[in-house]
Amino acid sequence: MEETSVPRAQWLRGVLDMCLLALMAQAPVYGYEMTVRLGEAGLDVADGSIYPALARLRKRGLVEVERRAGDSGPARTYYRPSEAGSQLLRSWSHDWSGFTASVGSIVTPVTHKESEH
């Protein structure tokens, strides 16, 4: 196993709910589409991780669901943040910005120093 993949996977588990809510906040979205969009953003997430996270968000009242007929297949379940989910996303986004700035202030000087050698 590549050493760099372990921290990235752990980080993603920690922010998956926030990422899912952020995707939903852009427009109602169904599960597989979230997997694709996360992948396009460089975040490899298996369907097996998405659906339990969506169920957890739904159980907490953070998402609302709507069944829509599919164009060429079965109906799809679309997700969007509830009012509580939108409020939590705003809070998490604020916290995330501060957290990444704090981590960056520690890590960036080290990486710049290493690149100078």
N, C-alpha and C positions, 0 to 999 in steps of 0.2 A: 504494500500500500504506500502510495506517495505521501510523504510527511505533510505536505501543504493541504491535502484534501481534508484531513481530520478537523483542523480548526474551522475551515470554511463551512463544513457540514454542521458543526456545532453552532456556529454563529447564525446560520440560516434557520436552524431549529428555533433559536431564540427570537428571531424577527419574522418568522413566517406569518403569524397572525397579523402583524402590522402590514406586511407586504400584501397579503390577501385583501385586507380592508382597503388599502390604498388602490389596488386594482379595481375593486368594486366601486370605489368612490368616483372613479373616472366615468364608469358606465356600468349598468348591470351586466354581469358576466357569468358564464357557466363554468363548471369545474375544469373540464379539459382545456378550455380556452385560457384559464388561469395558468395551467401547467405550461402551455405553449408560450404565453407572454412572459412568464418568469424565466423560461429557457432563453427566450430572445434577449432578455436583460442580463444573461450570463449566470442565472441561478438555476442549477439543475435540481429539480424537485420532482420526485416520482408521484404518480397519481395516488399511490398508497399513502403518501404524506398529506396530500391536499384534502382528501375527503374526510379523514378524521379531524383535521383542523377546522374544516367547514362545519362539521357536526358540533364541535366544541364551541365555535363562535355562535352557532345557532342556539345551542342550549343555554348560553349565557345571555341571549337576547340581543346580541350585537349585530346580527344580520337578519334580513327579511328575505324570503324566497318567493319566487313566482314560477309556476310551470307554464312553459310556452310550447306550442306545437312545433315540431321540427319541420324543416323544409322537405327533407327526404328521409326522415327516420322518426324515431320515438320522440316524445316530448322531452325537453331539456329543463333542468332546474336552474334558474338564474338567481344570482345572489346580489344583494345590494346592502350597504350598511344601514342599520336602523339608526334612529336619532342617537341612541346610546353608543352605537358603534362609531358614528361620525364624531361624536364628542371624544370618545376614547382615542380614535385615530389622531385627532388634533393634539391631544395631550401626548400621545406616544411620539408623534412627529417632532414636537417641541423637545421632548426628552432625548430623542434620538439625535437631534442636531447638537445638543449640548454634549451628549456622550461621545459622538464621533469627533467633535472638536477637542474634547479632553484627551481622547486616545491619540488623535493626530498630533497633539502638542507634545506627546511623549515619544511616539514612534517616528515621526517625520525627521527630527534631528538625527536619530540613529541611522535611518536609511540614507540620508544625505551624507552623513559622515562615512558610511561604508562605501558609497558610490565614488567618493573622492579618492579612495585607495586603489 
